[in-house]
Amino acid sequence: MELKISGFSCTLVLVCALFFSSVPALADAISPAITGGGRTYSLEEPKTAFYGTGISGRLAEASALRFEGEQETVAGTFDTAMPKLAKAVQLDPSDPTGHILYARALTGKINSCAKPDPAMVNLAIHEWKLIWRHDADLTEQVEGRQQARALMKIARKIGKEEDEHAQAVAANDQANPQ
């Protein structure tokens, strides 16, 4: 049996090989480009008695906390999800999944509040910008951009309301001096 390859098919194979080798790969599961930036997410100590010491214990605990936090977020119990996910990010800051789940829990809490806390809004914006601008999956980067922009609108609205309130207080103080 003889295999004959024409000049055209060799060229086609070569072009395909060159093209597909230059297509950028999406982020890996654990990315060195995304970190917590030295930020302290949680002060809670790792459970070394159960998970063990060393990096493998920290990663195992972070994985378990991400799973539990994701379940809590899906259930809508953001107040219990946020500390678990914050600790997961503290234990494994280079895993984009932890940052994504933490940002989703923060955003869910913000969207469920009538008057969101400005510090929480800023923290959520920070987390979404980490995802948007760093080495996460392309679809998650798009989600990060959309969520960050939506939260920036909320932050501007909160800032505008605070400015109006301060101006009203100042006008009231001028009208009624003590």
N, C-alpha and C positions, 0 to 999 in steps of 0.2 A: 504494500500500500504506500503510495507516494502522496505527500502533502504539497500541493502547489499553491503558492500565495502570489497573487498578482501585485504589481507595483502600487496600484491604487489602494488595495487593502492594507499594504504595509504602511503607506503614508497615512491612511485613516487611523490605524492603530497607534502610530507615533503621535499624531495630532491629539488623539483622545488621551493618551498617556501624559502628554505635556499639559493639556488643559486641566485634567483632573488633579494633577499634582500641584497646580497653582491655586486651586480652590481653597480658601481659608477654612480651617477646621473650626468647629464650634468649641466652646469651652469644655474643659474636662470637668469631672465631678468635683475634684478638689483643686481649686485654682490658687496659685501663689499670688496672683495679682490683686485679689480682694482680701482685705484684712480689716480688722477693727480699728486700725489707725491708733492703737494705744488707748482707745476708749475703754472704760470699765463698764461693762454691761450688767454684771452681777457680782455681788460680794459674797454670795453663797459658796461655800467650799465644795470641792468635788467629793462624791461619796466613794472614798477609796476603800472602805470596808466591803462594799458590794462589788464595785467595778475594778478595783485594784489600783495600783499606783502606776505612774509612767504614762506615756503618751497613748498607749493602747487603751488604758482605763478611761482616760479623758475622752478619747474619740468614741468609745462604746457608750459612755454616759451621754455625750452630746447627741449621738444618734438616737438613743432612747428618748431623750428630751424633745428632739425634733419631732419624732413620731407622736408623742403625747401632746405636744403643743399644736401640731397640725390637727389632731383630732378635736382638741378643745376649740380651735379656731373655726373649724367646720361646724361644730355644735353651737357656735356663737357665744361661748363663754370666754370672752377676750381677757377678762381680769385674771383668770387662772392660766391662760395660754401665754400671756406676755412674760411673766417671770420664768416659766420653763424655757421659752425660746430665747430669752435674754441670757440665761445660764448656758444654753446650748451654744450660742454665739461666743460667749466668754470662753468656753472650753475649746471650741474649734472655730476661731475667727476666719480661717481661710476657706471654709466651706460656704459657697454662695447660697446653698439651700437654706441654711440657718438664717442668713440675712433676709432672704426672700420671705420665709415663713414669719419671721419677726416683723418685717415691714407690713405684711398682710394683716397680722394680728393688730398692730398699732393702727393701721388704716381702718380696720373694722371697728375698733373701739372709737376712733374719731368720728366715723360716720354714724355710729349709734348714739352719740352724745348730742344733746341739743346745743350745748355750749362747750366745744372742745378746749382742752388745756393747750395753751400756746407752746409750752415746752414739749408736749407730746407731739404736736404737729411738726415742730422743728426736728425732733428725733426721727419721726417717720419720713420727713423730707430727706434727711441725711441718709437713712437706710436705703430709700428708693434711689437716691443719686449714686450710692455705692454700686447698686445693681445696674443702673443705667450706664454708668461710665466705666465699669470694670468688666472683668472676665466672667460673665455669666452667659447662659444660653441666650441666643438671639431673641427668642420670644419673650424671655424674662427681661431682657434689656428694653424691649418695646413696652412691656408692662411697667417697668420702672420709670421710663420717661413719661408715660401717660399718668401714672399715679403721682409722680413728683410734681408735674404741672398742675394737676387738680388740687393737690395739697398746698401748692404755692398760692393758688387763688384763695383758698380758705385762710391761709396765713395773712394775705393782704387784707382780706375782709375783717379778720380779727384785729389787725393793726389799725385799720380805718375806724372800727368801732371804739377801740381804746383811745384813739386820738380825739374822736368826737366826744367821748365821755370826759376826757381830761379838759377839753375846751369848755364843756358845759359846767364842770366843777369850777374852773377858773372864772367863767363869767358869773356864776352864782356867788363866788367869793368876792368879786369886785362889786357886785350889786348889793351884797349884805356884809360890809366889813364888820369885824368884831370889835 
